[in-house]
Amino acid sequence: MNICVIGTGYVGLVTGACFAEFGIRVTCVDNDLIKIKALQQGKIPIYEPGLEEMVAKNMKENRLLFTDNLEEGVRHSLAVFIAVGTPSDHQGKADLRYVKEVASAIGRTMDGYKLVVTKSTVPVGTGKIIADLIRKNQRKKLPFDMVSNPEFLREGSAIEDFMHPNRVVIGAESDQAKAIMKDLYSPLYLIETPFVITGVETAEMIKYASNAFLAAKISFINEMANLCEKVGADVHLVAKGMGLDQRIGSKFLHPGPGFGGSCFPKDTAALVQLGKSLGYEFEIVKTVIKVNQRQKKRMVEKILKATGPVRGKTLGVLGLTFKPNTDDIREAPALTIIRSLEKAGARIKAYDPAGMKEGKKVLKKVRFQDNLYEAAQGAEALILVTEWNPFRNIDWARMKGLLKRPLVIDLKNMYEPVKMQALGFKYVCVGRPTVE
């Protein structure tokens, strides 16, 4: 079977490479000719463990092609996946301009039956919008089916999530569409992956509901962490006690500086706006967003309380990306924290294993360093914002000698307070008592 994936961003590139790994011939299309030429040379524009090797393997075996010719990709494929961006507009709504452009182009170029599948995260009702645009732009009336197949890929472990998902959601109306989708995902039946077969609107809602609920868990545990600090409780043990209840589960109960990235901020805002457009105020999700914004500010307050006035002082920051194992800094808490500290007069030295290229584009005053020790040298405090694995095994004796004073502010609770105290550091964390 031949398929076409339109959009070679994070979702489109991972989707195309993984379907090729299933043995399907995939044509990935993008209107960014520079990106396409780079991909044709095996150069991957994003940081995702294992992706470069998978792309290279399937290109060599002629199962994965890259082109800027949408017509070529659509006409040679039975199924066409839409995986273009749906950024937030100024109101927080999902901006569907790219989705609509692609839908219109599919209508103009299709020359026979097509299965059109949305991978992009889109508001409920987008499937109908796409179908209407395809019909409107067809040169002659041709049959097609519209399917919603939302992605649940975590940056940093996207290949594992695609190849071994905890569920596959297929929103389709016709038996033919369901059969084609099941055929595409047939390798997953061998590992007994659960499939949720439903209508298009329900599939679209599952994606938003999932992300909003996970964001709510993060905001909840951050609220609990703030309260734990006031009463002297340990949020890690609170989270463990909660998570052992199978109705709650242990995932996403890790306190920190708030959520970021390309999904949770965008999708929670879009869900609130969807409710407003229908005359419904989604109060829980509105509060989740508010708590997340406030958490970033609280982290700045925590840092300033520990350091004292920072005007003219240098602070070392470890971690720029919104999570480890990605180069994505979109909506990353580190950006808000660094800008606030700079506004207070601090000079920032920073290091991140993968995010500095993107960081340099938006943090013009920051001095980016080659390693974590250079970021600490001469700094009044070391601030950890992203829990990269290389940060788990720091030579603390060396670090103590590099810092102007032994102050570590750990916004991800990576280290044990008692151990840090024994090493001679003042250790400030989230939801646990500070140790001197």
N, C-alpha and C positions, 0 to 999 in steps of 0.2 A: 504494500500500500504506500502511496505517496501522500505526504501532507505538507502543508505550508504553514509556517509560523511567522506572522507579521509583527515586527518589533524585536530588536535584539538587545533590549535592556536586560535587567536581571532575570525577570520571569521568562521572557522569550528565549533567551540564550540557554538557560538551564532546561527549559521545556524541550527545545529543539535537540539539544545534545542528548538528553535522557531518552527521548523517543527514538533517536538514532541508535542508541545503545540497545533498545528493544528490537532492533533489526528493521526499523521502518526507514524509508528514504525521506529525508526531511530537507526542505528548502526554507532557509531563514531569510526574510526580506526586511530591509530597512531603507529609508530614504536618505540616511546619512552615509554618503559615498565614502567618506574618509574612514568611518567605522567599518564599513563592509570590506574595504580594501585591507584594513588591518586584520580583520577576521579571516579573510582569504589567505593571509600569510601566517595564520595561527596565533595572532596576537589578541589576547583576551582583554577587554576594556574594564573588567571588574575583578575584584579579588574574591575568589571563592575556591576553597580547597578542593582539589581534584578535577575542577572544571577544565582547565587548560589541557590536561592529559586526555580527558574524555573527548574533547573537541578534536584534538589532533588525531586520535585513534579513528574516530568516525569519519573525519575528512579523508584520511588515508584509505579507508575502506569504501569511500565514495557513497556513504550514506548521509553525509551532512554537507550541504552546499550553502553558500552565502551569495546574495545578489541584491541589487537595488531595483530590479525589474519585478514589480508587483504582478504585472500581467502574466509574466512567465511563471511565477510561483503559484498563482491561483489556478491557471488553466491546466497545469500539469498535476494538480492535487485533487484528491477526493475530499479531504477535510482541510479547512482553513482556520487556523487558530489566531485570534486577535489578542495580542499581548503588548499593546502600546500603553503609554503612561496615562494615568487619570489623576493628575495633580489637583490639589485644592485650589479653588478660586478665592477671591478676596472675602467671600462670605463663608468659606469652609465647605462649600459644595464641591462634589467631584466634577472636574472640568472634563467633559466628554468630547471635546473638539477633535482629538486624535482618533477616538473610537468612531466618531461619525464620519470623518474623512475616509477612514479605512472601509467602513461599511459601504459608503457610496462607491468607492473604487472597486470593491468586490462586485457590486451590482453591475458596474460598467464592463468589467472584464470577464465575468463568468460565462462559460460557453456550454454549460451542461449542469447536471445536478451537483450541488455542493453541500457539504455539512459545515456550517459556520459556527465556530465555537469561541465563546468569550473566556479567555484566561485572565484578562485584566479585571481588577476589582472595580465593579460598577454598581450603581444604585439599583434597587429593585425597579423593574420596568424598562431597563436598558435593552433587554433582549427584544422587546417589542419595537423599540426605537430603531434598533439595527435592522430588524426584519423589514420595517416600513421603508427605510432608506435603500435597502437592497432592491426591493420591489420598484421603488420610484426610479432608480437609476438603471434598471435592466433595459437593454436595447430591445429584447424580446422576452416574453414571459417564459421563465425557466424555473423548474422546481428547486427548492432548497429546504433545509431544516436548520433551525436555530437551537443551539445548545449552550447552556451555562455549565462550565467546568472549572469552578474556582480553584485557585492554587493555595496551598498551605505550606509554603516553603519558608523555612527559617534561614536567614542569611548566616552563612558560616557552616551550615549543615544541609544545604539545599539539595544536593545530589542524594544524600541518604534519605531525605524526606520524600523525594520523588520516587526513588527506587524501592523504598520500604515505608510507604505512607501508613498512617493509622486509619485512614479512610479515603475513599475517592467519591466525590460528589458529582453526580451527573444530573443536570436538569434538562429534560427533553420531553417532547410531546409524542413524537411518532416512534413506532416500533423500529423503523429503519434506522433512525438516529441513535436509538439506544443500542441497537445491534452493532453499529459501526464503532461507537464509543467503547463498548465492551471488548470488541476485537482489538482496538488500539491498546487497551490496557490489559490484554489477555495474560501477559507474563505475571501480573500481580495476582491473578486467580490462583496461581501455583503456590503462592505464599499466604493464601487465604485472607487477602486484604478485604475488609468490609467495604461494600459498595452501597451508597445511598442514592437510589434512583428516585427522582422527584420531578416536579414541574420546574420551569425556568425561574419563575419568581421566587420560589422557595429556595432553590439553589443559590440565587443571588443573595438572599437574606442570610443563609447559613454562614457565608463568608463574613459579612458585617457583624453578625451576632457573635461569631467565634472571636474575632479580634477585639470587639468591645468588651466581652466578658474577660478575656485575658488582661486587657488594659485595666479593667476594674479590680482584678486580683492584685495587680502591681500597685495601684493607688491605695488599695485597702491596706496592704502590708506596710506601705510607707506611712500611712496614717498611724497604724499600730506602732511602728518604730518611733515615731515622734512622741507618742503617748508613753511608750516604754522608757524613753529618756527621762521623762518627767517623774515617773514613779519608781525608777531604779530597776525595772525588769529587763530581761535579756530577750530581745526580739527573735533571736535565732532559736531559742528554746520554745518561745511562743509559737513560731512558725512550724517547728517540728511537731509540737503537740497538736496543732491544728491539722497539719498535713497528714498525720497518721490516720485521721478520720477519712475513710475512703470516699465519703460524700464530698469532701473538700479537695483532697489530693495535695501533694507537696510541690507541684510545679508552679512557678510564677509567684512564689511566696518568699522572694529574696529582696530585702529592702535595699534602697539605693537612692540615686539622685533623680529618679524619674525615668519614664520611658521615652524613647525617641525612635528614629528610623523612618522608613518610607511608608510604613503600614499603620501602626497604632494611632499616631497623631492625625493622619489623614482620614482614616476610616472612622474613628470616633467622631471627628468633626462632620464628616459626610452623613453619618447616621443621625446626628442631631439635626442637621439641615433637612434631611429627608423627613424626619418627624414634623419639623416646622412647616414644610411644604404641604403636609397633610393635616395641619391643624393640631398636631400632637407635640407636647413638650416632653422630651425624653430626659427626665430629671436626673436619673442615675448616671447616664453617660455624660451629661453636662457637668455633673459634679466630679466625675472621674477626670475630665479635662482640666477643671479648675484646680483640683488637688495636684495634678501632675505639674501644672505651671507653678503652683506655690511651692512644690517640693524643690524645684531647681533654685528658687529664691532662698529657701531655708538652708540649702547647702552652702550658698554664698555667705549667709549669716553665720553658719557654723564655722566656716573657714575664718572669717574676720574675727569672730569671738576668740578663736584659738590663736590667731597670729597677732592680734592687735592691729593698729593702723598699718596699712601696707604701702602707703605712698612712698615711692622711691625704692621699695624693697623688691627683691627678686623671689619669685615663687616657682617651684618646679612642678609640672603637671605631667602625669603619666596616663595616657589614654585620651584619644580624641573621638574615636568612632563610638556609635551609640551602643555597640556590643562588640565582643571580640570576634576574630576570624572573619572580618569584613573590612572594606575600606570606606564604608558608607558613613558619612557624618551628617546626613540629613536629620534635622531636628535633634541632634545629639545634645544631651545635657551639658557636655563639656563646652560647647560653643557659648551657651548662656552663662555658664560659670566663668569662663575665661574673660568674656566681654565685660561682665560685671566687676571682676577683679581689676581689669585694666581701667575701667571707669573710676575705681577707687584709688587708682594711682600705682598699681602694682606692675612690675615688669615680669613677663611670663616666659619661661623656658619650657619647652614641651617635647615629648617624644611619644610616638605611637608606631607599632610595628608595620602598619599598613595604611594609616589614615593621613599621613603628613602631606602627601601630594595634593589631596583634596583640601586639607586644612590650610595650606599655603594660599589657596585661592580666596579664602574668606577671612583669615586671621592675619592681617598684614603686619601687625606689630609684634607678633609672637616670634621668638627666636627658636627655631626648630633644631633639635639636636640629633646626633647620630646614634645615641644609645641612652638608656635610662640613667646611667651614672652621670653623663654629661648634663642631663636635665636637672640633676640634683646639685651639681657642683656650685657652691656659693649661694644656694637658695636658703631662705629663711624657713621654709617648710616644703615638704614633699606631699603633693596632693594626688591621690590615686582615684581616677574617675572611671576607667574601663578595666575589666578583670581579665586582661590578656594573660595567657599561661606563662610567658616569660617573666611576668611580674610576681609570680608565686614563689620564686626561688631567688630572691635578692640577697646579695652579700651584704648583710646589715652592718657588719663591722666596717666595711669599706664605705657604705652609705653614710654612716655616722661621721666618718672623717671628712666627707665631702660637704655635708650640710653645715650651714652656719650655726644652726641649733638643732638638736635632735627632736624634731616635731614631724610626725607623720599623720596626715589627715586622710583616712581611708573611707571613701564614700561607697565602697562595695563590700566592706567587711571581709577582706581577703585573709587577714591575719588574726592570730590569737592575741587578745589583749594582755594576758599574763606573760606570754612570751615576749611581746614587744616591751612590756614594762621591765622584764628581766634584762633585756638588751640595752636598757638605758634610754628608751624613747618615751616622750609624751605621745600617747596614741589616742587619736580622736576617731571615732567610728559612728555608725548610724544605728540607733536603737539599742545601744549597749553603753555602759558607763565608760567615760574617759578615764584612762589610767595615766598617772604621772611617772 
